Amino acid sequence: MLTRGTNDLHFFKESEIEGANSMKVPLCIAASLMDTTVDSLRCAMQRKEVDLGWAIKRSSRWTYNISPKKLSDYTGIRLADIHKMVVIYRKTGQFKSHEKRQFLMA
C-alpha cells in the first residue's frame, strides 16, 4: 500500500524503481502522456504506426509491451519520471491524467 501521497514524488527512493529498465508501461499511462486515448494507442500499435514496443495478437486477444525508453524518446519526458509514474500506478492502482503535470512542470 502506498503510504505517501502522489504529491510526495521526491520521497521515492531509487530502490523503489529498481528494475525499471525491464518495466512495462501500462497503456493508460502511455496514452495519457501522448494526449490520446487508450483505444487510439492500441490501434496505432497494432498498425505499427508508432514504435513504442510491440503489439501481438494471440488467438483473439492483443498483448502490448511499451518500453519506457522508447516512450521517453517519443515524448521527451525523462525516463526517471516515467518510471515514477509506473510505480505510482502499480502501488495505487490508478493514474489520473492531471498527475502527469507534476512531472511535466519539473
KAMO-V535195 format. One line per field, one symbol per residue. phi: phi as a letter, one per 40 degrees, with the letter a starting at -180 (. if undefined). psi: psi as a letter, one per 40 degrees, with the letter a starting at -180 (. if undefined). burial: + if it has 16 or more other ideal C-beta (glycine too) atoms within 10 Angstrom, else -. A space follows every 50 residues. Layout:
phi=???
psi=???
burial=???
//
This chain:
phi=.ccbcccccccccdccbcgcccccccdccdccccfbcccccdcccccgcb bbiabbcbfbbcbbbbcdcccccccgcddccccccccccccbgaacdccc ddcccc
psi=hheiieefdeehiddefieddehihidddddddefiidddddddddefeh gebihihhbeiihihhhddddddddehiddddddddddddddeihhdedd dddde.
burial=-----+--+--+----+--+--+-++++++++++------+--++----+ -++-+--------+-+++--++-++-+--++++++++++-----+---++ --+---
//
